[in-house]
Amino acid sequence: MGKALGLIEVIGFSTAVEVADAMIKSADVILIGVEITKGNGFVTIKVSGDVGAVNAAVETGKAVADLFGKFISADSIARPHEAMHYVFIEKEKK
């Protein structure tokens, strides 16, 4: 994969759309996907890009989700193992 992976979990699909939009506008990242998780209306937004860009996008996403009061968690992983590619990228292509 070679790039960073950013994940943000929020409550609600409409919040996820707003957060994803803000993230990709704020930094040079690629939106991998928006995944509706099981239970409680949680939605995970996944982005990829350079470490600095992903960190900036995640911080922006956290701020937007906080504005709505729907932020759950966030994480940035710099240079994730290549096996993570199949978990996050290939899964979205199917």
PLY file of the C-alpha trace (Angstrom):
ply
format ascii 1.0
element vertex 94
property float x
property float y
property float z
element edge 93
property int vertex1
property int vertex2
end_header
0.00 0.00 0.00
2.83 2.39 0.85
0.58 5.24 1.87
-1.27 6.12 5.02
-4.75 4.96 5.92
-7.22 7.20 7.73
-10.39 5.99 9.44
-13.16 7.97 11.09
-16.26 6.50 12.68
-19.38 8.64 13.06
-23.06 8.16 13.79
-25.34 8.40 10.75
-24.91 8.14 7.02
-25.66 11.82 6.32
-22.97 12.83 8.81
-20.56 10.43 7.09
-21.25 12.07 3.73
-20.55 15.54 5.17
-17.38 14.31 6.88
-16.10 12.50 3.78
-16.74 15.59 1.65
-14.81 17.80 4.07
-11.95 15.31 4.27
-11.37 15.03 0.54
-11.69 18.79 0.07
-9.21 19.58 2.85
-6.31 17.40 1.73
-4.99 15.39 -1.20
-6.53 12.06 -0.16
-8.49 9.37 -1.96
-11.81 8.27 -0.56
-11.63 4.49 -0.27
-15.16 4.08 0.93
-17.95 4.75 3.36
-18.97 1.59 5.20
-22.12 1.19 7.24
-21.14 -0.91 10.24
-23.44 -3.15 12.23
-25.37 -1.56 15.06
-25.97 1.88 16.53
-25.95 3.61 13.14
-22.15 3.77 13.03
-20.52 4.56 9.69
-16.78 4.36 8.92
-15.11 6.69 6.40
-11.84 5.39 4.92
-9.26 7.53 3.10
-5.76 6.95 1.76
-2.88 9.21 0.79
0.41 10.61 2.04
0.86 10.60 5.81
0.56 14.37 6.21
-2.47 14.59 3.96
-4.25 11.74 5.75
-3.52 13.28 9.15
-4.90 16.63 7.96
-8.00 14.98 6.48
-8.65 13.00 9.67
-8.36 16.14 11.82
-10.77 17.96 9.52
-13.17 15.04 9.60
-13.06 14.92 13.39
-13.85 18.63 13.59
-16.83 18.34 11.23
-18.21 15.29 13.06
-17.82 17.14 16.38
-19.88 20.03 14.98
-22.76 17.58 14.51
-22.08 15.85 17.83
-21.69 12.54 15.98
-17.97 11.76 16.34
-17.10 8.28 17.65
-13.43 7.57 16.89
-10.60 8.20 14.45
-7.24 6.70 13.58
-4.41 7.23 11.10
-2.07 4.41 10.20
1.18 5.40 8.49
2.45 2.82 6.01
0.05 -0.02 6.90
1.14 -3.56 6.12
0.38 -4.64 2.54
-2.09 -7.23 3.82
-4.27 -4.32 4.92
-4.67 -3.52 1.23
-6.90 -6.55 0.83
-8.96 -5.70 3.87
-9.66 -2.08 2.93
-9.11 -1.65 -0.82
-10.04 -4.96 -2.45
-13.11 -5.33 -0.26
-14.51 -2.07 -1.68
-13.96 -3.15 -5.29
-16.17 -6.25 -5.00
0 1
1 2
2 3
3 4
4 5
5 6
6 7
7 8
8 9
9 10
10 11
11 12
12 13
13 14
14 15
15 16
16 17
17 18
18 19
19 20
20 21
21 22
22 23
23 24
24 25
25 26
26 27
27 28
28 29
29 30
30 31
31 32
32 33
33 34
34 35
35 36
36 37
37 38
38 39
39 40
40 41
41 42
42 43
43 44
44 45
45 46
46 47
47 48
48 49
49 50
50 51
51 52
52 53
53 54
54 55
55 56
56 57
57 58
58 59
59 60
60 61
61 62
62 63
63 64
64 65
65 66
66 67
67 68
68 69
69 70
70 71
71 72
72 73
73 74
74 75
75 76
76 77
77 78
78 79
79 80
80 81
81 82
82 83
83 84
84 85
85 86
86 87
87 88
88 89
89 90
90 91
91 92
92 93
